């Protein structure tokens, strides 16, 4: 009787996870497989006819200067957003978790920093688009203060457009990075710091020799998730300029380029899928490189001994 009961319990477990498996296969796994399949075809919208073209789509996009520029824009915006984001987040995390400083109102500051992450990116993009519109508050203030003699077309300036997208990305994700780093720092046992203090280590030495090495898994997670999010950047640059990508395509990202391929030229699904697959492959390669570079040296030594 006990054996039958255990079998029934195991079967009921499969029954409860079955809805997730079915939903994942339909809406997660199949679209991924189908995207890879479509990337080797010349499929367009509103047509049942297509043929397999091999690697022609991949050759086409890598010869397209617009795709190269869009990919460079994506990498440039992500790097210039992530470097100050992780640097400032690390600094604030150290301050907020420091037992020496014992700062007050840490919970309030964490909440304020995290609030932008709760808002929808499209809403934030619409807000900044209105703020820097020709008749928006920014121009009105600058003209009334006498800084500008007339309103400025902000989004006709490539440098300003890129800088604004970089700032918005930082503004949205800075708070979440602080929360993750603080969680990692508070999980480090205080015994390590007490031992280091007894040995005469100063704050800088403890940060370099204890905090940073033990934050390695958290740093890898933060870097990889930021990379994935950065490579999928779409709504903010798209909403700021209604998909035009600002002058000279200065904020046209790889995903915006993919959407334009999908929505124009009769809706070339094959080319759009090729862009998506290319982004996926490049992101995976860079993520694997990050895992290898930031791998724990102790794990490397253990693997060598085996």
N, C-alpha and C positions, 0 to 999 in steps of 0.2 A: 504493500500500500504506500509506503514512504517513497519507493522508487517511482511509482506512477505520479505521485504528488509533485515530485521534483521535476518530472518530465513536463507536467502541465504548467508549472511555474516558468520553466524555460520557454515553452511555446507561447505563453502569454507575453513574455518579454519581446519576442519577435513580432507579435501582433501589435504591440504598442509602438514599436519603432518603424513598422511598415509604412504608415502614412508619410513619415519624413523621407524614407527611401524612395517611395513612389514620386513624391513632389520633387525631390532632388534630381532624380533621373529624367523627369519630364522638363523641368525648368532650369536645371543646372548642367547636368552632364550632356544631355542631347544637344542643347544649343551650342555647347563648346565643341562637340564632335562635328556638328553640322557647319559651324563656322570654319573649321579646318577644311572640311570638304568643299565648301563654297569658294574658298580662297584659290582653289585650283580650277575654277570654272569661269565662264564669261557671263554668268547669270545677271539679268537685269530685272527690274520691277515689271509687273504686269506682263510677264512672258513665261510660258511653260517650257520654251525651248532653250537649251543651253548645251555647251560642249566643254569638255575638259581641255584646258590649255596648258597644263603642266605648271612650270615656273614662270610663265610669261607675265603674270600679274606682279610677281615679286620683282622681276627685272624692270617692269614698267614703273613701279613706284620708286625704286631706288635710282632711276634715271630722271625722276620728276623733281626739279629743284624745289617745288612747293613742299613736298614731303620732307626733304632734307632740312629745309628751313623750319618746318613745323616741329620736327624732332629736335632740332637744335634749340628752338624756343622753349620746348617742354623741359629739356635738360637744364637750360640756363635759368629758367624761372624756378624750377625745383631746387637747384643747388643754392641759388641766392636767397631762397626762402628758408631752406633747411639749416644752413650753417648758422645764421643768427638765431634761429629758433632753438636749436639744440644747445647753443652756447649760453643764451640768456636763460633758458629753462634749467640748465644745469646750475647756473649761478643762483637763481631764485630757489631752486630745490635745496641747495646747500644752506642757504640762509634760513629757509622755512623749517628745516629739520635740525638745525644746529642747537645743541643743548647749551652752548655757551651764550649765544645771542638771546635765546628765549623770546623771540619776537611775538608780539601780541597781534591778534586779529588775523592770524594765518588762515583760518577757515574762511573769513570774509574775502581775503585776497584770492584764495584759490577759486572761490565761487565766481568772483568778478572776472578772473582770467579765463575761466571755463565757459562762461555764458555765451560768447560768440560761437562756440562749437555746437551749441544747442540749436542755433538758428539755421534755417535752410540756406545753402549757398546761393540759390537763385534770388532769395530775398535780399541778402547782403549785396549781391551784384547789382540788383535794381536800386538799392539805397545809394550806393556809391555812384552809379550812373546818373541818378538824379542830382546828387550832390555836386558833381563836376560837369553837369550839363551847361550849355552856353548861358542859359538864364537861371542856372542853379545858384544855391547859396554861396558856393565858393567864389564864383565870379562876382556876385553882388557885393560880397564883403571886400574883395580885393580892389574893386573899382571904387567903392565908397571910401576906402582907406587911402586911395590915391596910389596904390602900388601898381595897378594897371590903368591905362587910360581908357581901355575898352575891354570887353569880355574876350576871353581866350578860348579857343577850341581845343580843349585839353586832349581829347581822344584823336586829334590829328597829329599829336606829338608821339612818335614811337617810343622814345625813352620814358616819357611820363606814363604811357599806357602799360609798359612792361613793369615799371616801378610800382604802379598801383596794383597790378595783379599780384606781384611778389608780396606787397604789404598785406593785401587781403588774405592771401594764403597763410602768411605768418599770423595775422590777427585771428584767424579762425582756429588754427591748430596749436598755437602756442600754449594755451591753457591745458589741453589734453596732454601735451608732452610733459608739462610740469607735474601733473597728477601721476603719470606713469613713472617718472624719475623719482618723485617723492616716495611712491610705493616701494620702489626698488631700494632706495636708501634706508627707509625705516625697517626693511626686512633684514638688514645687515646687523648681526649681533654686536651689541656694545662691548662685548668682551675683547674684540679685536682692537678697538680704539683704546680701551683701558690698558691693554698690554703694550700697545705702541707708546702711549703716554708715559708708562713706567720706564720704557726703554729710552725715553727722551726725544721721541719724534714730535715734530711740530705739525701744525694744521695742514700745511702744504704737502708734507711728506705722507701724512695719513690719507689725504685725498688721492695722491698719486699711487700709493702702494696698497691701499685697502679699498677705498670707495670705488675708484675706476675699475680695477680688476674684477671686483665682485658685482659691478653693474654691467658686466659684459653681456649677459643674456638679455637684460632689459634694453641695452643699447642696440643690440642686434635686432630685437623686435621693433624698436622705435624706428630704426633706419630702414628696415625692410618694408614696414607698413607705410612709412612716409614715401618711400620710393614707389610703391604700388599706387598710392593715392596721387602722387605727383604725375606719374605716367598716364593716369586716367583723367587728368585735369580737363574739364570740359565746360561746366555750367558757368563759372565765373567769367572766363574770357569770352565765351559765347554771348552771355547776357549783356556784358558791358558794351559790346559793339554790334549787337543784333546779328552775330555770326560773320561780320565782315572782317574781323581779325585786325582792326585798326589799320593805320597806314602801313603799306608794304608788308602786311601780314605779320606785324611785330608781336602780336599775342595769339596768333593762330597756333594752337597746340596740335599734337598728333591726333587726339580724339576729335577736335574740331575739323581737322582735315578729313578724317574718316567719315564724319557726318556729311561734309560737303560732297564727298564722293558718292555717298548713299543718296543724297537728296537732289543731286544734279546729274546731268548727262544720262537721263532716263533712269536714274537710280541704279548705278552699277554696283550691285550687291557683291559681286565677285571681288572687285577692287577694294571695296569697303572692308570685306572680310579679310583680305590680304593685309590691309593696314592693321586690323585688330590682331591678327596672328603674329605679325612682325613685332608689334608692341609687346605682346605676351612673351615671345621668345627672348627679346632683348631684356625685358624686366626679369625673366627667370634666370638668365645668364648673370646679370648684375647681382641679383639676390644670392645666387650660389657663390659668387665671388666674395660677397660680403660675409657670408657664413664661413667661408674658408679663411679669409683674412682675419676675422675677429674670433676665430676658434680658440678655445681655451688651450694654452700651451701644455697644460697637464694632460689633457685628452690626447694631444698630438703625441706626447711621449708614451702614453699608454698604448696607443695604436702601433707605434714603432716597436715596442717591446713584444707585442703579440706577433 
